[in-house]
Amino acid sequence: MSLSSLIPAGLSVERFEVVDSVLLVTALARTRDSACPSCGSPSRRLHSRYVRCVSDLPSAGRPVRLLLVTRRFRCDLTGCRRKIFAERFGDEVVAERARRTGRMECIVHHLGLALGGRPAACFAQRLMMPVSNDTLLRVVRRRARSRRESLNVVGIDDFAFRRNHHYGSIVCDLERRRIVKLLPDREIATVAAWMSDHPEITVVSRDRGGGYGEATARALPNAVQVADRWHLMENASAAFLDAVKKSMKPIRSAIGATVVDPKLLTSAERLQYEGYLRREETNAIVASLAADGIAVKEIVRRTGRSRGLVRQIVRGEHTDVFRTRQGSLDPHLPFLDTQWEAGCRNGAELWRRLRCLGFCGSTRVVSEWATRRRRSERMTTAQLHKVPSARSIARLMTLKRDHLTKAETVMVAAIEAGAPALADARALIDHFQAMIRSRAVVDLDPWIANASHSLLASFVRGIQNDLAAVRAAITEPWSNGQTEGQVNKLKLVKRQMYGRAKIDLLEARLLGAA
């Protein structure tokens, strides 16, 4: 294989040499004339020559530098303002004023798209193509291209530049499964301005937040708005959880756990219980003021509590006594029960045995479990009644309903008997989710009529306010799942750059990688 086959097409090699492990190739164009960049007329009148040094793809593990012998020509056209010009080699070989060949520029661009700045610079160094991280990002920005295709069905969702502080919007073409545009915020005016530039859009898939719906109605009044089906299912589950929280008092009465014995609590649970008692005092004060007909604004002024908290109390929303969550010890509880029954009652010894099984927690966690177990063995059965959290009850009544233990079945039956309104709410949620899955749009209006006076009344009002989009979610094939996946991809790219990328670089990487 000759050396000419390893360099860009259209060049011929004059000589080559290796200097400091770098392959220097002297090359020149094969053509005898060149076209003037101003008037386009060809010229063969040579003025002078100079040498351009550009980087090319490595060869045999060595970096390659092309020493391009570039000719200057005189333009013979009388009316042309350019008298002397340098020959152009074409963007495929090497662009005007470029420091790299076209094929190396393409590799640098793809490295920047895939890895970002610093990781791509390190990888390029290993590939014998030393490029700085700033150069990589500069190439990605320079070669960025916006989408020109006509849009018909789009999905829009928000993403966080910085959570709870600054959000942007992502727009996706659901037919081509591509990201179309990143918007710098999620304001109604910004979204409406972008949509006004694309009047050809006929379907907009969005979440159930009011901002995107209002922007679509303002900019594209004839477009069909489709609510995201996953958000509908999630909102229904959240509405049932709120219903469980509102029903905690009758649930405690049904289970028989109206009184909490502080002697049975660990130190962490005791702190939660004391905080619950303080919250109950505040709830009683706010509820009494609201019963007297005092406005929310006046209650906020008198009690010093936030407006959101006062609204929650007035609506009947309450927090659990104990806010439970998955602990590091939960996967090892069967092993601990077995060791305890075998006679091992020392917390430190149990911890050492757990360490052999891969447990990474501290000895204090195991010691607290052993203390709680000793106390429970000294308590009577009547003293051991402890109501589960609202989230646990909601899970038992929905997700785990077909896999309950005997004790859980008895408890759920007692809850449904003591709080029949909650049982009706669970049946309504099951019906709603089955309706979404089976696309039974004819059942929507009867369901709204049945649920309007239940514990799900707030959720039903939200459905009524966005009824057209909810109907479209049941009947249309489009949903926002693709957009959520693109948001996940955006988060990965953003975290690769440690959250410091501006929106133009994010958009360039996302659109270029599609």
Rosetta blueprint (number, residue, H / E / L):
1 M L
2 S L
3 L H
4 S H
5 S H
6 L H
7 I L
8 P L
9 A L
10 G L
11 L E
12 S E
13 V E
14 E E
15 R E
16 F E
17 E E
18 V E
19 V E
20 D L
21 S L
22 V E
23 L E
24 L E
25 V E
26 T E
27 A E
28 L E
29 A E
30 R L
31 T L
32 R L
33 D L
34 S E
35 A E
36 C L
37 P L
38 S L
39 C L
40 G L
41 S L
42 P E
43 S E
44 R L
45 R L
46 L E
47 H E
48 S E
49 R E
50 Y E
51 V E
52 R E
53 C E
54 V E
55 S E
56 D E
57 L E
58 P E
59 S E
60 A L
61 G L
62 R E
63 P E
64 V E
65 R E
66 L E
67 L E
68 L E
69 V E
70 T E
71 R E
72 R E
73 F E
74 R E
75 C L
76 D L
77 L L
78 T L
79 G L
80 C L
81 R L
82 R L
83 K L
84 I E
85 F E
86 A E
87 E L
88 R L
89 F L
90 G L
91 D L
92 E L
93 V L
94 V L
95 A L
96 E L
97 R L
98 A L
99 R L
100 R E
101 T L
102 G H
103 R H
104 M H
105 E H
106 C H
107 I H
108 V H
109 H H
110 H H
111 L H
112 G H
113 L H
114 A H
115 L H
116 G L
117 G L
118 R H
119 P H
120 A H
121 A H
122 C H
123 F H
124 A H
125 Q H
126 R H
127 L L
128 M L
129 M L
130 P L
131 V L
132 S L
133 N H
134 D H
135 T H
136 L H
137 L H
138 R H
139 V H
140 V H
141 R H
142 R H
143 R L
144 A L
145 R L
146 S L
147 R L
148 R L
149 E L
150 S L
151 L L
152 N L
153 V E
154 V E
155 G E
156 I E
157 D E
158 D E
159 F E
160 A E
161 F E
162 R E
163 R L
164 N L
165 H L
166 H E
167 Y E
168 G E
169 S E
170 I E
171 V E
172 C E
173 D E
174 L L
175 E L
176 R L
177 R L
178 R E
179 I E
180 V E
181 K E
182 L E
183 L E
184 P L
185 D L
186 R L
187 E L
188 I H
189 A H
190 T H
191 V H
192 A H
193 A H
194 W H
195 M H
196 S H
197 D L
198 H L
199 P L
200 E L
201 I L
202 T L
203 V E
204 V E
205 S E
206 R E
207 D L
208 R L
209 G L
210 G H
211 G H
212 Y H
213 G H
214 E H
215 A H
216 T H
217 A H
218 R H
219 A H
220 L L
221 P L
222 N L
223 A L
224 V E
225 Q E
226 V E
227 A E
228 D L
229 R H
230 W H
231 H H
232 L H
233 M H
234 E H
235 N H
236 A H
237 S H
238 A H
239 A H
240 F H
241 L H
242 D H
243 A H
244 V H
245 K H
246 K H
247 S L
248 M H
249 K H
250 P H
251 I H
252 R H
253 S H
254 A H
255 I H
256 G L
257 A L
258 T L
259 V L
260 V L
261 D L
262 P H
263 K H
264 L H
265 L L
266 T L
267 S H
268 A H
269 E H
270 R H
271 L H
272 Q H
273 Y H
274 E H
275 G H
276 Y H
277 L H
278 R H
279 R H
280 E H
281 E H
282 T H
283 N H
284 A H
285 I H
286 V H
287 A H
288 S H
289 L H
290 A H
291 A H
292 D L
293 G L
294 I L
295 A L
296 V H
297 K H
298 E H
299 I H
300 V H
301 R H
302 R H
303 T H
304 G L
305 R L
306 S L
307 R H
308 G H
309 L H
310 V H
311 R H
312 Q H
313 I H
314 V H
315 R L
316 G L
317 E L
318 H L
319 T L
320 D L
321 V L
322 F L
323 R L
324 T L
325 R L
326 Q L
327 G L
328 S L
329 L L
330 D H
331 P H
332 H H
333 L H
334 P H
335 F H
336 L H
337 D H
338 T H
339 Q H
340 W H
341 E H
342 A L
343 G L
344 C L
345 R L
346 N L
347 G H
348 A H
349 E H
350 L H
351 W H
352 R H
353 R H
354 L H
355 R H
356 C H
357 L L
358 G L
359 F L
360 C L
361 G L
362 S L
363 T H
364 R H
365 V H
366 V H
367 S H
368 E H
369 W H
370 A H
371 T H
372 R H
373 R H
374 R H
375 R H
376 S H
377 E H
378 R H
379 M L
380 T L
381 T L
382 A H
383 Q H
384 L H
385 H L
386 K L
387 V L
388 P L
389 S L
390 A H
391 R H
392 S H
393 I H
394 A H
395 R H
396 L H
397 M H
398 T L
399 L L
400 K L
401 R H
402 D H
403 H H
404 L L
405 T L
406 K H
407 A H
408 E H
409 T H
410 V H
411 M H
412 V H
413 A H
414 A H
415 I H
416 E H
417 A H
418 G H
419 A L
420 P H
421 A H
422 L H
423 A H
424 D H
425 A H
426 R H
427 A H
428 L H
429 I H
430 D H
431 H H
432 F H
433 Q H
434 A H
435 M H
436 I H
437 R H
438 S H
439 R L
440 A L
441 V H
442 V H
443 D H
444 L H
445 D H
446 P H
447 W H
448 I H
449 A H
450 N H
451 A H
452 S L
453 H L
454 S L
455 L L
456 L L
457 A H
458 S H
459 F H
460 V H
461 R H
462 G H
463 I H
464 Q H
465 N H
466 D L
467 L H
468 A H
469 A H
470 V H
471 R H
472 A H
473 A H
474 I H
475 T H
476 E L
477 P L
478 W L
479 S L
480 N L
481 G H
482 Q H
483 T H
484 E H
485 G H
486 Q H
487 V H
488 N H
489 K H
490 L H
491 K H
492 L H
493 V H
494 K H
495 R H
496 Q H
497 M L
498 Y L
499 G L
500 R L
501 A L
502 K L
503 I H
504 D H
505 L H
506 L H
507 E H
508 A H
509 R H
510 L H
511 L H
512 G H
513 A H
514 A L
